[in-house]
Amino acid sequence: MALKIRLSRGGTKKRPVYAIVIADSKSPRDGRFIEKIGYYNPLLARDHAERLKFDIEKAKAWMAKGALPTERVHRFLADAGVVKKIVRNNPNQAKPKAKAQERAKERAEAAAAASEAA
């Protein structure tokens, strides 16, 4: 059984509140879970004390048993100092795509033609 430490969505429409749960990776996101270890309210300010609450000791215990955190929960654990932060770098994502490159090339050619004509 592959275990995940992940978020389970609750709350109302456009007012999400997430529970941090231990669940089987095959169970539905908001469905059956093994244990609830905390909660996360993204609508509160980042420095608000009630934005994120979870039991670090339970998270460590479940990780020792083989539970893997999702990316968001991994970030929470890294901020708490439990795990090492994952550094992500994808320089290709910021590069313009093909159509944007074509438009830039056309603008450069038009600017070059305008400077030659002047």
N, C-alpha and C positions, 0 to 999 in steps of 0.2 A: 504494500500500500504506500504510494507516494504522497507524502504530506506536504502541505503548503501553509505558510503563514501569509495570509492575504486579507484584503479588505472585503467586507460584505456590506452592500449598500442598504441603507434604511432611510427613514425620513419621508418627507412628502415630495411632491413634484416641485422641482427647482429648489429644493431645500434639503440637500443630501446630508446625511450623517452616516459615517462608516464605522462598523465594528471591526476590530482586528481579531481575526479568528484563526484557529488551526483547523484545517479541513483536508479531506482527501482531494487530490488534484482532479479527480473525475467527477466530484460532486458539483452541483450548480453554484454559481457565484453567491447567490443569496439563499441557497438551500441548506442542506444538512452540514453541520460542522461538529467538530469534536469538543472544542473548548473556546470560549471567548476570553481573550486576554487584555482587551482594551478597546478604545474608541478614538475616532478622529473626526473633528468637525471643521471642514475646510472653510466655512463661512465666517469663522471667528478670525480676529487679527493674529498675525504670526506670533506676536509676543504675548498673547492671551494664555493664561494658565490652563484653561479648560479646552484648548484647541486639540491637544493630543495627550492622552493618558493611556499607558499600557504597562503591564507587569513585565519588567525586564528579566527578572529571574525565571519566569515561566517561559519567556521567549528563548532564553539561553538553554533551558532544560529541553524544550522541544527541538531546538536546533541540534542538541547533542543526540537526540533520538533520530535525527535524519530529516527533520522538516526544513524545507528551503523557503526563504522569504521571497516575495515578489519584488519587483524593482522599487515600488513606492515604500513598502515595508522595510526593505533593505536600507533605504535612505533614512527612515526613522531610526533604525537600529544603528546606523553609522553616526547619526547626530547624537545618539545616546552613548556612543563609544563602545558598543558591543562588537561591531564588525568593522572591517576596513572599508572605507568609502570607495566606490567604483568610479574611476575617472573615465568619462566618455569623451571621445574626440572624433568627430566625423567631418573633416574639412570638405568632403565632397557634397555634403548636404547644403552648404552655403553657396556653392557655385551656381551661377545662372544655368538654367536648362537650355535646351536647343533653340526654342523659339526666342527666348530672351537674348541669346547670343546672336541670332540672325538679326533681330531688331537693332542691337548695338552695332553690328557690322554695317547695316544699312545707314544708320545715323553717322557713323564714322566716314563712310564713303560720301554721304551727302555733305558733310562738313568739309571734307577734303576737296570736293568739287566746288563748293562755294568759295573756299579760300583760293583756289586756282583761278576762278573767274574774277575775283576781285583784284 
